[in-house]
Amino acid sequence: MPYSVPSSLTLSQAQAIAAGVFAFGSDNGLAPLAAVIYDAGGNVVMACRQDGAGPARLAVAGAKGAGAAGMGVPSAQLFTMFKDNPGFSAAISTATSGAFAAQPGGALILGDDDQVMGAVGVSGDTGDQDDRAAVAGIEAAGLKPAQT
């Protein structure tokens, strides 16, 4: 009989994050958004997009979230870190088969002990708005975002 394998982030938490992302977008007049939510191991817990969000948005949201989770740094900080070294950013993206984007919109989810418990990537509007939506989704779920 298969055993249960616990995750650092539950499906219900991921659903609450996505609902918070989309509520922020709707409340602030953002373009349709896509969100990809990861656990601490970099596994997708949930991927979804609003009606009207282009299909590439999921891939972009995924790369932002996976990049944040994989590097342990919010993607807005990665953007700043790599702005003068885009070749290294491109090398990481290549090494991860495209699962890395040093662009705002990928936020880390922290546990009570300040350990990373997951990440969320958002795409659809400007990078700054995507980032705000990601943080708002985490907070709407009653969780703590890492500071950028």
N, C-alpha and C positions, 0 to 999 in steps of 0.2 A: 504494500500500500504506500502511495506517495506521501511524503511528509510536507507539512506546511513550511514554506520558506518566507520568513518575515522580511519586510522591506522597511527602509528608514522613513518612507512616506507612504501613507495609505491612499487607496483610490478615492476615498471620501475627502481626504485633504486635497488631493489633486483636483477633484471636481469643484471644491470650494475655491481653490486658487483660480481655476479657469473662469468660474462664475464672477469672481472679483475682477479679473482682467477685463472681461467683456462688459461688466457693469461700468467700470471706469471709462472704457472706450465709448460706450453709449452716452454716459453722463457728460462727457467732455467733447462730444462731436468728432471723435476720431474716425478714421477710415476703418473698414472692417478688419478685424485682427485675427491672427492665428496664434495659438499657444501650444508649447510642448513642455510638459512637466516631467522632470527626471528625479529618481531617487539618488542617494549618495553614491551608489555604485555606477551611475551613469546609465541606468536602465530607464527606458521610457515607461512612465506610469500612465500617461494620458497625452494624447495629441488631438487637437480639435481646432476648428476655424469657424468664424462667423459666416453667415450667408454673405456672399459678395467678396470674400477674401480670396484672392487668386491662389491656385494650387501651389505655386512656388513659395508662398508665404510660410507654409508648414516647414519646408526645407530650411528656409532662412531662420525661422524661429528656433528650429531644432539646432542649427549650427551655433546660434547665440547661446542657448541654454547649455548645450554640450560643451562649448568652449569655456563657459563660466565654471561648470562642474569639473571639467577636466583639469583646469588650471587652478581652481580654488580661488578665483578672483572674479568679481562681477565684470561683465563684458564691457561696461563703460570704462572701467579702469584698464582693461586690456587695450581698448581703443587708444587711450592716452599712452600706455606703456609702449605700444608698437607703432605709433604714428611716425616716428623717425626711423623705423626699421621695418618697413612693410615686407621686405623679403623674408624675414624671419616669421612674420605672421602668415605669409603665403606658404612657407615650408611646413608650419604646423598644420595648416589646413590640408595640405597635400598628404602629410603623414597620417592624418586622421580621416582620410577619404572624404574630406569636405565637412567633417563634423567639428568645425571651428570657425567662428566669425568674431573678430575683434571689433565689434560694433555695439553701441548701446542697445539694450533690450534683453540682456541675459542677467538675471538676478539670482543670487544664492539664497537659499532658505537655511536658516540657522536654528538649531535646537536650543533648549534652555541652557545647555553647557557651552554654547557658542561653537559647537561642532557643525560642520556642513551636513545637513540632512537631505539636501536636494538642490535643484535649480529649476528655474522657469525661464524659457525663452519666448519672446513675443516679437511679432513682426506684422506690419501692415500700415503703420503711419510713419512719422519721422522717428529716428532712433531715440531721441530724447523722450518723445511721447510713448514709444514702445517700452522704454525703461521705466517710466512713471507707471505705466499700466502693469508691468511685471511686479513692481514693488507694491502697488495697490492690491493686486491679487493675493500676494503673500499676506499682507496685513488683513485683508478681508477674511482670510481663512483663520485668523487668530494666530498666525505664525510670525516669525521675526526675519526680516530681510537683512542681509549684510549691508553695511554702509558702503557707499561708493565714494 
